[in-house]
């Protein structure tokens, strides 16, 4: 069930969560700091983003996502896996969000 029907452009980043209990894989995706969405949300999106052979952990991406949940479960961001994404450099992120701290991986 979608809790917000509108997709928004958001910058997300890959990271190693401290707890992977109930989750698949070691690398996950979350909104970057200073985004519309809180950083404690997980992002469901293309598996390409967590391919560490292509992108090191900590890489930021621009994509379209919306807030949703599964039958009243924990909210998360959803971006259709077939949609495009764009890599965002640390310099571009700093330009867009001055003073934003780099996230710990």
MODELLER restraints for C-alpha pairs under 7 A, 6 or more apart:
rsr = mdl.restraints
at = mdl.atoms
rsr.add(forms.Gaussian(group=physical.xy_distance, feature=features.Distance(at['CA:1:A'], at['CA:68:A']), mean=6.36, stdev=0.5))
rsr.add(forms.Gaussian(group=physical.xy_distance, feature=features.Distance(at['CA:1:A'], at['CA:69:A']), mean=5.74, stdev=0.5))
rsr.add(forms.Gaussian(group=physical.xy_distance, feature=features.Distance(at['CA:1:A'], at['CA:70:A']), mean=5.71, stdev=0.5))
rsr.add(forms.Gaussian(group=physical.xy_distance, feature=features.Distance(at['CA:1:A'], at['CA:71:A']), mean=5.79, stdev=0.5))
rsr.add(forms.Gaussian(group=physical.xy_distance, feature=features.Distance(at['CA:2:A'], at['CA:67:A']), mean=6.75, stdev=0.5))
rsr.add(forms.Gaussian(group=physical.xy_distance, feature=features.Distance(at['CA:2:A'], at['CA:68:A']), mean=4.29, stdev=0.5))
rsr.add(forms.Gaussian(group=physical.xy_distance, feature=features.Distance(at['CA:2:A'], at['CA:69:A']), mean=6.09, stdev=0.5))
rsr.add(forms.Gaussian(group=physical.xy_distance, feature=features.Distance(at['CA:3:A'], at['CA:67:A']), mean=5.97, stdev=0.5))
rsr.add(forms.Gaussian(group=physical.xy_distance, feature=features.Distance(at['CA:3:A'], at['CA:68:A']), mean=4.90, stdev=0.5))
rsr.add(forms.Gaussian(group=physical.xy_distance, feature=features.Distance(at['CA:3:A'], at['CA:69:A']), mean=6.80, stdev=0.5))
rsr.add(forms.Gaussian(group=physical.xy_distance, feature=features.Distance(at['CA:4:A'], at['CA:66:A']), mean=6.28, stdev=0.5))
rsr.add(forms.Gaussian(group=physical.xy_distance, feature=features.Distance(at['CA:4:A'], at['CA:67:A']), mean=5.38, stdev=0.5))
rsr.add(forms.Gaussian(group=physical.xy_distance, feature=features.Distance(at['CA:4:A'], at['CA:68:A']), mean=6.39, stdev=0.5))
rsr.add(forms.Gaussian(group=physical.xy_distance, feature=features.Distance(at['CA:5:A'], at['CA:66:A']), mean=6.83, stdev=0.5))
rsr.add(forms.Gaussian(group=physical.xy_distance, feature=features.Distance(at['CA:6:A'], at['CA:66:A']), mean=6.15, stdev=0.5))
rsr.add(forms.Gaussian(group=physical.xy_distance, feature=features.Distance(at['CA:7:A'], at['CA:64:A']), mean=5.80, stdev=0.5))
rsr.add(forms.Gaussian(group=physical.xy_distance, feature=features.Distance(at['CA:7:A'], at['CA:65:A']), mean=5.02, stdev=0.5))
rsr.add(forms.Gaussian(group=physical.xy_distance, feature=features.Distance(at['CA:7:A'], at['CA:66:A']), mean=4.58, stdev=0.5))
rsr.add(forms.Gaussian(group=physical.xy_distance, feature=features.Distance(at['CA:8:A'], at['CA:64:A']), mean=5.28, stdev=0.5))
rsr.add(forms.Gaussian(group=physical.xy_distance, feature=features.Distance(at['CA:8:A'], at['CA:65:A']), mean=5.51, stdev=0.5))
rsr.add(forms.Gaussian(group=physical.xy_distance, feature=features.Distance(at['CA:8:A'], at['CA:66:A']), mean=6.20, stdev=0.5))
rsr.add(forms.Gaussian(group=physical.xy_distance, feature=features.Distance(at['CA:9:A'], at['CA:62:A']), mean=6.76, stdev=0.5))
rsr.add(forms.Gaussian(group=physical.xy_distance, feature=features.Distance(at['CA:9:A'], at['CA:63:A']), mean=5.56, stdev=0.5))
rsr.add(forms.Gaussian(group=physical.xy_distance, feature=features.Distance(at['CA:9:A'], at['CA:64:A']), mean=4.45, stdev=0.5))
rsr.add(forms.Gaussian(group=physical.xy_distance, feature=features.Distance(at['CA:9:A'], at['CA:65:A']), mean=6.47, stdev=0.5))
rsr.add(forms.Gaussian(group=physical.xy_distance, feature=features.Distance(at['CA:10:A'], at['CA:35:A']), mean=6.73, stdev=0.5))
rsr.add(forms.Gaussian(group=physical.xy_distance, feature=features.Distance(at['CA:10:A'], at['CA:62:A']), mean=5.73, stdev=0.5))
rsr.add(forms.Gaussian(group=physical.xy_distance, feature=features.Distance(at['CA:10:A'], at['CA:63:A']), mean=5.70, stdev=0.5))
rsr.add(forms.Gaussian(group=physical.xy_distance, feature=features.Distance(at['CA:10:A'], at['CA:64:A']), mean=6.12, stdev=0.5))
rsr.add(forms.Gaussian(group=physical.xy_distance, feature=features.Distance(at['CA:10:A'], at['CA:65:A']), mean=6.79, stdev=0.5))
rsr.add(forms.Gaussian(group=physical.xy_distance, feature=features.Distance(at['CA:11:A'], at['CA:31:A']), mean=6.07, stdev=0.5))
rsr.add(forms.Gaussian(group=physical.xy_distance, feature=features.Distance(at['CA:11:A'], at['CA:32:A']), mean=5.81, stdev=0.5))
rsr.add(forms.Gaussian(group=physical.xy_distance, feature=features.Distance(at['CA:11:A'], at['CA:60:A']), mean=6.45, stdev=0.5))
rsr.add(forms.Gaussian(group=physical.xy_distance, feature=features.Distance(at['CA:11:A'], at['CA:61:A']), mean=5.40, stdev=0.5))
rsr.add(forms.Gaussian(group=physical.xy_distance, feature=features.Distance(at['CA:11:A'], at['CA:62:A']), mean=4.44, stdev=0.5))
rsr.add(forms.Gaussian(group=physical.xy_distance, feature=features.Distance(at['CA:11:A'], at['CA:63:A']), mean=6.47, stdev=0.5))
rsr.add(forms.Gaussian(group=physical.xy_distance, feature=features.Distance(at['CA:12:A'], at['CA:29:A']), mean=6.54, stdev=0.5))
rsr.add(forms.Gaussian(group=physical.xy_distance, feature=features.Distance(at['CA:12:A'], at['CA:30:A']), mean=5.42, stdev=0.5))
rsr.add(forms.Gaussian(group=physical.xy_distance, feature=features.Distance(at['CA:12:A'], at['CA:31:A']), mean=4.09, stdev=0.5))
rsr.add(forms.Gaussian(group=physical.xy_distance, feature=features.Distance(at['CA:12:A'], at['CA:32:A']), mean=4.80, stdev=0.5))
rsr.add(forms.Gaussian(group=physical.xy_distance, feature=features.Distance(at['CA:12:A'], at['CA:60:A']), mean=5.45, stdev=0.5))
rsr.add(forms.Gaussian(group=physical.xy_distance, feature=features.Distance(at['CA:12:A'], at['CA:61:A']), mean=5.30, stdev=0.5))
rsr.add(forms.Gaussian(group=physical.xy_distance, feature=features.Distance(at['CA:12:A'], at['CA:62:A']), mean=6.45, stdev=0.5))
rsr.add(forms.Gaussian(group=physical.xy_distance, feature=features.Distance(at['CA:13:A'], at['CA:29:A']), mean=5.52, stdev=0.5))
rsr.add(forms.Gaussian(group=physical.xy_distance, feature=features.Distance(at['CA:13:A'], at['CA:30:A']), mean=5.60, stdev=0.5))
rsr.add(forms.Gaussian(group=physical.xy_distance, feature=features.Distance(at['CA:13:A'], at['CA:31:A']), mean=6.12, stdev=0.5))
rsr.add(forms.Gaussian(group=physical.xy_distance, feature=features.Distance(at['CA:13:A'], at['CA:32:A']), mean=5.57, stdev=0.5))
rsr.add(forms.Gaussian(group=physical.xy_distance, feature=features.Distance(at['CA:13:A'], at['CA:58:A']), mean=5.68, stdev=0.5))
rsr.add(forms.Gaussian(group=physical.xy_distance, feature=features.Distance(at['CA:13:A'], at['CA:59:A']), mean=5.50, stdev=0.5))
rsr.add(forms.Gaussian(group=physical.xy_distance, feature=features.Distance(at['CA:13:A'], at['CA:60:A']), mean=4.24, stdev=0.5))
rsr.add(forms.Gaussian(group=physical.xy_distance, feature=features.Distance(at['CA:13:A'], at['CA:61:A']), mean=6.20, stdev=0.5))
rsr.add(forms.Gaussian(group=physical.xy_distance, feature=features.Distance(at['CA:14:A'], at['CA:27:A']), mean=6.49, stdev=0.5))
rsr.add(forms.Gaussian(group=physical.xy_distance, feature=features.Distance(at['CA:14:A'], at['CA:28:A']), mean=5.49, stdev=0.5))
rsr.add(forms.Gaussian(group=physical.xy_distance, feature=features.Distance(at['CA:14:A'], at['CA:29:A']), mean=4.41, stdev=0.5))
rsr.add(forms.Gaussian(group=physical.xy_distance, feature=features.Distance(at['CA:14:A'], at['CA:30:A']), mean=6.48, stdev=0.5))
rsr.add(forms.Gaussian(group=physical.xy_distance, feature=features.Distance(at['CA:14:A'], at['CA:50:A']), mean=6.62, stdev=0.5))
rsr.add(forms.Gaussian(group=physical.xy_distance, feature=features.Distance(at['CA:14:A'], at['CA:57:A']), mean=5.33, stdev=0.5))
rsr.add(forms.Gaussian(group=physical.xy_distance, feature=features.Distance(at['CA:14:A'], at['CA:58:A']), mean=4.91, stdev=0.5))
rsr.add(forms.Gaussian(group=physical.xy_distance, feature=features.Distance(at['CA:14:A'], at['CA:59:A']), mean=5.87, stdev=0.5))
rsr.add(forms.Gaussian(group=physical.xy_distance, feature=features.Distance(at['CA:14:A'], at['CA:60:A']), mean=6.83, stdev=0.5))
rsr.add(forms.Gaussian(group=physical.xy_distance, feature=features.Distance(at['CA:15:A'], at['CA:27:A']), mean=5.64, stdev=0.5))
rsr.add(forms.Gaussian(group=physical.xy_distance, feature=features.Distance(at['CA:15:A'], at['CA:28:A']), mean=5.48, stdev=0.5))
rsr.add(forms.Gaussian(group=physical.xy_distance, feature=features.Distance(at['CA:15:A'], at['CA:29:A']), mean=6.18, stdev=0.5))
rsr.add(forms.Gaussian(group=physical.xy_distance, feature=features.Distance(at['CA:15:A'], at['CA:57:A']), mean=5.65, stdev=0.5))
rsr.add(forms.Gaussian(group=physical.xy_distance, feature=features.Distance(at['CA:15:A'], at['CA:58:A']), mean=5.63, stdev=0.5))
rsr.add(forms.Gaussian(group=physical.xy_distance, feature=features.Distance(at['CA:15:A'], at['CA:105:A']), mean=5.27, stdev=0.5))
rsr.add(forms.Gaussian(group=physical.xy_distance, feature=features.Distance(at['CA:16:A'], at['CA:26:A']), mean=6.11, stdev=0.5))
rsr.add(forms.Gaussian(group=physical.xy_distance, feature=features.Distance(at['CA:16:A'], at['CA:27:A']), mean=5.03, stdev=0.5))
rsr.add(forms.Gaussian(group=physical.xy_distance, feature=features.Distance(at['CA:16:A'], at['CA:28:A']), mean=6.25, stdev=0.5))
rsr.add(forms.Gaussian(group=physical.xy_distance, feature=features.Distance(at['CA:16:A'], at['CA:105:A']), mean=6.02, stdev=0.5))
rsr.add(forms.Gaussian(group=physical.xy_distance, feature=features.Distance(at['CA:17:A'], at['CA:28:A']), mean=6.84, stdev=0.5))
rsr.add(forms.Gaussian(group=physical.xy_distance, feature=features.Distance(at['CA:20:A'], at['CA:26:A']), mean=6.98, stdev=0.5))
rsr.add(forms.Gaussian(group=physical.xy_distance, feature=features.Distance(at['CA:27:A'], at['CA:50:A']), mean=6.00, stdev=0.5))
rsr.add(forms.Gaussian(group=physical.xy_distance, feature=features.Distance(at['CA:28:A'], at['CA:50:A']), mean=6.73, stdev=0.5))
rsr.add(forms.Gaussian(group=physical.xy_distance, feature=features.Distance(at['CA:29:A'], at['CA:42:A']), mean=5.94, stdev=0.5))
rsr.add(forms.Gaussian(group=physical.xy_distance, feature=features.Distance(at['CA:29:A'], at['CA:43:A']), mean=5.27, stdev=0.5))
rsr.add(forms.Gaussian(group=physical.xy_distance, feature=features.Distance(at['CA:30:A'], at['CA:39:A']), mean=5.94, stdev=0.5))
rsr.add(forms.Gaussian(group=physical.xy_distance, feature=features.Distance(at['CA:30:A'], at['CA:40:A']), mean=6.96, stdev=0.5))
rsr.add(forms.Gaussian(group=physical.xy_distance, feature=features.Distance(at['CA:30:A'], at['CA:41:A']), mean=5.91, stdev=0.5))
rsr.add(forms.Gaussian(group=physical.xy_distance, feature=features.Distance(at['CA:30:A'], at['CA:42:A']), mean=4.90, stdev=0.5))
rsr.add(forms.Gaussian(group=physical.xy_distance, feature=features.Distance(at['CA:30:A'], at['CA:43:A']), mean=5.37, stdev=0.5))
rsr.add(forms.Gaussian(group=physical.xy_distance, feature=features.Distance(at['CA:31:A'], at['CA:37:A']), mean=6.44, stdev=0.5))
rsr.add(forms.Gaussian(group=physical.xy_distance, feature=features.Distance(at['CA:31:A'], at['CA:38:A']), mean=6.71, stdev=0.5))
rsr.add(forms.Gaussian(group=physical.xy_distance, feature=features.Distance(at['CA:31:A'], at['CA:39:A']), mean=5.07, stdev=0.5))
rsr.add(forms.Gaussian(group=physical.xy_distance, feature=features.Distance(at['CA:31:A'], at['CA:41:A']), mean=6.96, stdev=0.5))
rsr.add(forms.Gaussian(group=physical.xy_distance, feature=features.Distance(at['CA:32:A'], at['CA:39:A']), mean=6.27, stdev=0.5))
rsr.add(forms.Gaussian(group=physical.xy_distance, feature=features.Distance(at['CA:33:A'], at['CA:39:A']), mean=6.20, stdev=0.5))
rsr.add(forms.Gaussian(group=physical.xy_distance, feature=features.Distance(at['CA:33:A'], at['CA:100:A']), mean=6.89, stdev=0.5))
rsr.add(forms.Gaussian(group=physical.xy_distance, feature=features.Distance(at['CA:34:A'], at['CA:100:A']), mean=6.90, stdev=0.5))
rsr.add(forms.Gaussian(group=physical.xy_distance, feature=features.Distance(at['CA:41:A'], at['CA:76:A']), mean=5.32, stdev=0.5))
rsr.add(forms.Gaussian(group=physical.xy_distance, feature=features.Distance(at['CA:41:A'], at['CA:77:A']), mean=6.80, stdev=0.5))
rsr.add(forms.Gaussian(group=physical.xy_distance, feature=features.Distance(at['CA:42:A'], at['CA:76:A']), mean=5.25, stdev=0.5))
rsr.add(forms.Gaussian(group=physical.xy_distance, feature=features.Distance(at['CA:42:A'], at['CA:77:A']), mean=6.28, stdev=0.5))
rsr.add(forms.Gaussian(group=physical.xy_distance, feature=features.Distance(at['CA:43:A'], at['CA:76:A']), mean=5.85, stdev=0.5))
rsr.add(forms.Gaussian(group=physical.xy_distance, feature=features.Distance(at['CA:43:A'], at['CA:77:A']), mean=4.56, stdev=0.5))
rsr.add(forms.Gaussian(group=physical.xy_distance, feature=features.Distance(at['CA:43:A'], at['CA:78:A']), mean=5.82, stdev=0.5))
rsr.add(forms.Gaussian(group=physical.xy_distance, feature=features.Distance(at['CA:44:A'], at['CA:77:A']), mean=6.11, stdev=0.5))
rsr.add(forms.Gaussian(group=physical.xy_distance, feature=features.Distance(at['CA:44:A'], at['CA:78:A']), mean=4.88, stdev=0.5))
rsr.add(forms.Gaussian(group=physical.xy_distance, feature=features.Distance(at['CA:44:A'], at['CA:79:A']), mean=6.13, stdev=0.5))
rsr.add(forms.Gaussian(group=physical.xy_distance, feature=features.Distance(at['CA:45:A'], at['CA:78:A']), mean=6.22, stdev=0.5))
rsr.add(forms.Gaussian(group=physical.xy_distance, feature=features.Distance(at['CA:45:A'], at['CA:79:A']), mean=4.86, stdev=0.5))
rsr.add(forms.Gaussian(group=physical.xy_distance, feature=features.Distance(at['CA:45:A'], at['CA:80:A']), mean=5.90, stdev=0.5))
rsr.add(forms.Gaussian(group=physical.xy_distance, feature=features.Distance(at['CA:45:A'], at['CA:81:A']), mean=4.89, stdev=0.5))
rsr.add(forms.Gaussian(group=physical.xy_distance, feature=features.Distance(at['CA:46:A'], at['CA:81:A']), mean=3.98, stdev=0.5))
rsr.add(forms.Gaussian(group=physical.xy_distance, feature=features.Distance(at['CA:46:A'], at['CA:82:A']), mean=6.73, stdev=0.5))
rsr.add(forms.Gaussian(group=physical.xy_distance, feature=features.Distance(at['CA:49:A'], at['CA:55:A']), mean=6.98, stdev=0.5))
rsr.add(forms.Gaussian(group=physical.xy_distance, feature=features.Distance(at['CA:58:A'], at['CA:105:A']), mean=6.19, stdev=0.5))
rsr.add(forms.Gaussian(group=physical.xy_distance, feature=features.Distance(at['CA:60:A'], at['CA:87:A']), mean=5.92, stdev=0.5))
rsr.add(forms.Gaussian(group=physical.xy_distance, feature=features.Distance(at['CA:60:A'], at['CA:88:A']), mean=5.22, stdev=0.5))
rsr.add(forms.Gaussian(group=physical.xy_distance, feature=features.Distance(at['CA:60:A'], at['CA:89:A']), mean=6.86, stdev=0.5))
rsr.add(forms.Gaussian(group=physical.xy_distance, feature=features.Distance(at['CA:61:A'], at['CA:85:A']), mean=6.34, stdev=0.5))
rsr.add(forms.Gaussian(group=physical.xy_distance, feature=features.Distance(at['CA:61:A'], at['CA:86:A']), mean=5.32, stdev=0.5))
rsr.add(forms.Gaussian(group=physical.xy_distance, feature=features.Distance(at['CA:61:A'], at['CA:87:A']), mean=4.42, stdev=0.5))
rsr.add(forms.Gaussian(group=physical.xy_distance, feature=features.Distance(at['CA:61:A'], at['CA:88:A']), mean=5.19, stdev=0.5))
rsr.add(forms.Gaussian(group=physical.xy_distance, feature=features.Distance(at['CA:62:A'], at['CA:85:A']), mean=5.60, stdev=0.5))
rsr.add(forms.Gaussian(group=physical.xy_distance, feature=features.Distance(at['CA:62:A'], at['CA:86:A']), mean=5.05, stdev=0.5))
rsr.add(forms.Gaussian(group=physical.xy_distance, feature=features.Distance(at['CA:62:A'], at['CA:87:A']), mean=6.36, stdev=0.5))
rsr.add(forms.Gaussian(group=physical.xy_distance, feature=features.Distance(at['CA:62:A'], at['CA:88:A']), mean=6.45, stdev=0.5))
rsr.add(forms.Gaussian(group=physical.xy_distance, feature=features.Distance(at['CA:63:A'], at['CA:85:A']), mean=4.90, stdev=0.5))
rsr.add(forms.Gaussian(group=physical.xy_distance, feature=features.Distance(at['CA:63:A'], at['CA:86:A']), mean=6.79, stdev=0.5))
rsr.add(forms.Gaussian(group=physical.xy_distance, feature=features.Distance(at['CA:64:A'], at['CA:79:A']), mean=5.96, stdev=0.5))
rsr.add(forms.Gaussian(group=physical.xy_distance, feature=features.Distance(at['CA:65:A'], at['CA:77:A']), mean=5.89, stdev=0.5))
rsr.add(forms.Gaussian(group=physical.xy_distance, feature=features.Distance(at['CA:65:A'], at['CA:78:A']), mean=5.15, stdev=0.5))
rsr.add(forms.Gaussian(group=physical.xy_distance, feature=features.Distance(at['CA:65:A'], at['CA:79:A']), mean=4.46, stdev=0.5))
rsr.add(forms.Gaussian(group=physical.xy_distance, feature=features.Distance(at['CA:66:A'], at['CA:77:A']), mean=5.36, stdev=0.5))
rsr.add(forms.Gaussian(group=physical.xy_distance, feature=features.Distance(at['CA:66:A'], at['CA:78:A']), mean=5.43, stdev=0.5))
rsr.add(forms.Gaussian(group=physical.xy_distance, feature=features.Distance(at['CA:66:A'], at['CA:79:A']), mean=6.81, stdev=0.5))
rsr.add(forms.Gaussian(group=physical.xy_distance, feature=features.Distance(at['CA:67:A'], at['CA:75:A']), mean=6.72, stdev=0.5))
rsr.add(forms.Gaussian(group=physical.xy_distance, feature=features.Distance(at['CA:67:A'], at['CA:76:A']), mean=5.79, stdev=0.5))
rsr.add(forms.Gaussian(group=physical.xy_distance, feature=features.Distance(at['CA:67:A'], at['CA:77:A']), mean=4.61, stdev=0.5))
rsr.add(forms.Gaussian(group=physical.xy_distance, feature=features.Distance(at['CA:67:A'], at['CA:78:A']), mean=6.42, stdev=0.5))
rsr.add(forms.Gaussian(group=physical.xy_distance, feature=features.Distance(at['CA:68:A'], at['CA:75:A']), mean=5.52, stdev=0.5))
rsr.add(forms.Gaussian(group=physical.xy_distance, feature=features.Distance(at['CA:68:A'], at['CA:76:A']), mean=5.60, stdev=0.5))
rsr.add(forms.Gaussian(group=physical.xy_distance, feature=features.Distance(at['CA:68:A'], at['CA:77:A']), mean=6.01, stdev=0.5))
rsr.add(forms.Gaussian(group=physical.xy_distance, feature=features.Distance(at['CA:68:A'], at['CA:78:A']), mean=6.62, stdev=0.5))
rsr.add(forms.Gaussian(group=physical.xy_distance, feature=features.Distance(at['CA:69:A'], at['CA:75:A']), mean=4.45, stdev=0.5))
rsr.add(forms.Gaussian(group=physical.xy_distance, feature=features.Distance(at['CA:69:A'], at['CA:76:A']), mean=5.98, stdev=0.5))
rsr.add(forms.Gaussian(group=physical.xy_distance, feature=features.Distance(at['CA:94:A'], at['CA:100:A']), mean=6.31, stdev=0.5))
